[in-house]
Amino acid sequence: MKMVVAYVDPERFGPIREELVELGFVSLSVLNANGSVPETTASGSYRGATIQRHLRPKARLECVVGADHAPTVIDTVLKHGVDRTFVFVVPVEQAHPAETVKTGAVALEAG
C-alpha cells in the first residue's frame, strides 16, 4: 500500500476529488495547509514595523491506495493541479479498516 500526499491550490481540490471519486477512490482526506515561499505574498505595517507574509494557502490531499493504484492518483492530481502542485508517495505497512483502501478492482466502504 502507498499513501499519496499532495499539496494543491484549494480551488483545485474540487475537480481532483470529483475525478478520484468517479474512478472509485472514495477514501480521501483533505486538510488546510500553508506553504512557505521565498517571495512575499502580502506585506503591511503594524505599529511602524514592516510585516511580510511568506505563506501561501494550500489543500493537503491524502489517499491510501494499493501500490498499483498510486500512479492513477498522482496523474489525476497533476492533471488538475497548476503551478506549485507537489505530490509525494510514502509506503504504508498497514491501514485500518483495510476495506476502505482501494487495492482491487473496486474500493469497498467500511460500514
N, C-alpha and C positions, 0 to 999 in steps of 0.2 A: 504494500500500500504506500501511497505517496500523499503528502499534503501540499497542495498548490496554494501559495500565498501571493496575492497580487495587490499592488498599490496603484489605484487609478483615480482619475478625477471623479468626484462624487456624482456629477451629472452623467457619467459614463456607466455607472453601475446598473441602471435600469435595463438598458439594452443587453448588457452582458448577462444579467440574471435571467431575462426572458429567454435568451437563446439557450443558456445552460439548462433551464427547466424544460424547454422543448426537447432537448437532447437526452433528458432523463436524469440530469444531475439535480436532484431535489434537495439535497442537504448542503446548504450554503450558509456561511456566516459572514456578516459584514459589520465592520466597526469604523467609527470615525477616527481618523489619524491625522497627523501633520507631518509633512516632510520638510526638512531643513534644506534651504537653497542658498547659494552664495550671494545672489543679488537680493537687494531689498525689495520686499513685496509691499510694504507700507512703511511710511515714516511720519513722524509727527513730533510734537514737543510737549513736554509736561514739566511745568514749573521751571522753565528755562533750559531743561535738559532735552537733547535730541534723542528720540527713541526710534529705533529701526526694527522692523519685524522681518525675520528671515524664514518664516514658516508658510507653507502652502497647504491648504486643506486637501486631504486625501481620503478615499474609502479603502479600507483594508478588507479584501475578499479572501476567505479561506474555504477550501474544499478538499475533503479527504476522499480519494478515489483509488481504485486499483491501479497498479503501475502502468497497465496498458491504456488506461483512460486519461492519464496525465497530459499527453500531447494534445488531446482534444480540448481540454480545459484551457491549456496555455494558448493554443491557437485562437480560441474564442475570445479570450481576454485581449490578446494582442490585436485581433481584428477590430475590436470596438474601442480599444484604448487609443490615446493620442500621445503627444509628447509627454515625457516623464512617467510613462507607464512602466512599472517594474514588477517582474514576476520571478519567483524562485520556487524550487521544489525541494522538500525535505522528506526523508524516509520516515514512515510510521510503522512501529513494531506492532501495535495493537490499536483497535478502535472499538469502543463500546457505546451503544449496541452496534455490533458489526453489520446488522441488517440495513443500516442507513447508508452504508458505503457502497458505491456502485462498483462492483467487481465483475459482474457477469453481464448478460445482455440487458437485464432490467434492474433498476435500483428499487429496493423494497423499503417502504416506510415502516419503522417500528410503531407498534401501537395498538 
